């Protein structure tokens, strides 16, 4: 009987305990580290395709079109 009572009590208190907000974080006294100048520049997603890559891509498309 005590086991059921403990289980029922845990089921009632668990949702209330899970909804309590986390404790507030303390503000750090140290300033944020300064990033190097290169890291601040936006990096390119990818480089421009070379003529050889374009040629291979075109050949592949021709092969795929021939299969259709």
N, C-alpha and C positions, 0 to 999 in steps of 0.2 A: 504494500500500500504506500509506503514512504517513497518507493522508487517512482511510482506514478505521479505522486505529488511533486517530487523534484523535477520530473520531466515536464509536467504541466507548468510549473513555475519558470523553468528555463525557456519554454516555448513562448511564454508571455513576456519575459524580460528581454529576450534576444533581439526582437525587432526594435524595441525602444533603445537598447544599447547601441545597435548598429546605426541608428539615425543621429546620434550625437555628433556634432561637428568635431573635426580634429583640432587639437590645440593650435593656437596661432604661432606662427614661426617668429623667432626673434630676428630683429634686423641686425645684419652683420655690420660691424664697424669698419671693415676693410672695403675700399672701393673696388669696383669690378676691374678685373685685369684688362689691360689695353692690348688689343689684338694688333699683330703686325700689319703694315700697310697693304701687303699683298693679299692677306686674308679678307680684307674689307671689299676688294674689288669683286664684282659679280663674275663668276666663271661661266664660260661658254658651255652650252649643253653638249655640243659636239663640233668637230672641225668640219670644214668644207670638204665635200667629196672630191677625190682625185679623179683625173680623167680615166685612169684605169678602173676605178671602182664604178664609174658611170658606165663604161663600156661593158663590164661584167654584168651590171644590173640590166642593161638593155638586152644583152644576149639571153639572160635568164627570162626576161619578159617575153622575148620572141619564142623561146622554147615552150613557155606556159601557154601562150596564145595558140601555138601549133597543136597542142594537145586538146584544145577545146573544140 
